[in-house]
Amino acid sequence: MDLSYSPEAEAYRAKVRAFLAANLPADWQGLGALAGDEAEEWADRWRDVMAKNGFLGITWPKEYGGQGLTKLEQVVLGEELARARVPQYRAVDTTNIKMLGNTLVKWGTEEQKQKYLPRILSGEDTWVQGYSEPEAGSDLASVHLKAELDGDEWVLNGQKIWTSRGMEGTAIFLLARTDNTAAKHRGITFMLCPISTPGLEVRPIRTLTGVEEFCEVFLTDVRIPVANVVGPVNEGWKVANSLLGLERGEEAATNPIYFKAELERVIQLARDKGRINDPIIRDRLAWCHMKVEMMRFLGYRILTAVLRDGALGPEASISKLFWSEYHQVLADLAMELLGPEATVREGRRPYKHYRADEPGAANSSNSWIDVFLMNARSGTVYAGTSEIQRNILAENILGLPKEPQTNS
Ligand SMILES: Cc1cc2nc3c(=O)[nH]c(=O)nc-3n(C[C@H](O)[C@H](O)[C@H](O)COP(=O)(O)OP(=O)(O)OC[C@H]3O[C@@H](n4cnc5c(N)ncnc54)[C@H](O)[C@@H]3O)c2cc1C
């Protein structure tokens, strides 16, 4: 097995390193070493620096603002940014660049690509995800948001929920029901809608962590032009699923770098708490180390499949299932090491740009409880629950019989 990268990818690594050396402060410790507000401002400024230097959307074609590079260079970029302890982009760019941008590259019309992709990279537009509804989560194909054609406009009525960072979005991509008579996986259309469209209202939801990260989105007679449909009308399920593949598996090869850094912090916590020689703790840490290594090789496997096939298949579910379940075990171990301290929040609340905590952040109870424990809990729910990932793997990789459907 040859795990070395191509000469082109290594040349790109040298370019990224030169960029980082020229743009990061000499005494740079990592985003987590900055104070709360300072970290947030720095991360926003850093995103602009990345955009202006052509380090966002690097796999997109050059004519839309990208660099025309491959997923391998994307991985190299992720590796170098992680090592340099800087974020790839803002948290909301997960839905903006990774999900919608990449989906438009694949499914968008020429006009849509020219119109939206450069605005995504520049930060003028920020897209959020409008998939889930009160009655459609795991069973996403049950979406009810009603879309009726009126001349050259679609008129939307209904509700979305759990829209992450909805208050930061300038636009939302939606799954709408355009044919009530078709089987439920047909009759769905993928649409683009500016948040400022009359009749659209975003309401924040305050969560257990005290922040208003989620939103409900209400749509009443919202009118959008037919040009805002991505992919064929009534075939939005295919577009929706290729986007979900990106959400679940895109970072499979770079995530283990963050998980490794996170595990090192837990090992440090064990040292700080005088538990590092406890054989049971050592055994559990060793188990975590093995899992991180397995994720690293799984990441290479997924990357190989992407480079070969040009897209992610059901393999994306393996990675999602693996890291989200591992993360909960590690979070529980960290809580146990913190002991009674875990009931008292101390230190600053980290500004999360990573799946893991920010490099350089203090090993405080606040940082572990907010970023780590709470996020680890939600990891097995968002982007499709563990049960749904297992269903996908059973049906699409193992070839087991399909689940009975009530209307398909
Ligand atoms: C942090 C976070 C961020 C999110 N961000 C967004 C966002 O930006 N945009 C968006 O649209 N949505 C978002 N979501 C919503 C997310 O996609 C849904 O929560 C998820 O798909 C599960 O749907 P549900 O909550 O309705 O649970 P349900 O579908 O009601 O599931 C409840 C339970 O039943 C189980 N279950 C359901 N069906 C089956 C089955 N067929 N077989 C076995 N078990 C089953 C589930 O696994 C789960 O344990 C987010 C969720 C979280 C936690």
The ligand as an ORCA input file, in Angstrom:
! r2SCAN-3c Opt
* xyz 0 1
  C     -26.625     19.900     15.732
  C     -27.672     19.698     14.686
  C     -27.672     20.508     13.560
  C     -28.674     20.359     12.581
  N     -28.684     21.232     11.527
  C     -29.646     21.120     10.582
  C     -29.706     22.052      9.497
  O     -28.902     22.990      9.381
  N     -30.694     21.918      8.587
  C     -31.604     20.909      8.642
  O     -32.434     20.815      7.763
  N     -31.605     20.020      9.685
  C     -30.645     20.112     10.657
  N     -30.636     19.234     11.725
  C     -31.707     18.255     11.854
  C     -31.269     16.817     11.635
  O     -31.041     16.578     10.275
  C     -32.366     15.896     12.208
  O     -32.408     16.120     13.610
  C     -32.085     14.432     11.940
  O     -32.205     14.141     10.562
  C     -33.039     13.509     12.733
  O     -34.355     13.890     12.524
  P     -35.344     14.158     13.780
  O     -34.652     15.064     14.734
  O     -36.658     14.605     13.226
  O     -35.490     12.746     14.503
  P     -36.455     11.562     14.100
  O     -36.373     11.342     12.619
  O     -37.807     11.820     14.663
  O     -35.796     10.322     14.808
  C     -36.031     10.005     16.182
  C     -35.342      8.692     16.504
  O     -35.904      7.619     15.710
  C     -34.884      6.933     15.011
  N     -35.355      6.526     13.677
  C     -36.094      7.259     12.812
  N     -36.329      6.566     11.683
  C     -35.710      5.353     11.830
  C     -35.593      4.200     10.993
  N     -36.132      4.179      9.771
  N     -34.897      3.142     11.461
  C     -34.337      3.167     12.707
  N     -34.437      4.246     13.554
  C     -35.113      5.316     13.108
  C     -33.775      7.965     14.848
  O     -32.530      7.341     14.627
  C     -33.837      8.722     16.166
  O     -33.134      8.007     17.164
  C     -29.659     19.360     12.725
  C     -29.673     18.539     13.863
  C     -28.694     18.704     14.843
  C     -28.723     17.823     16.049
*
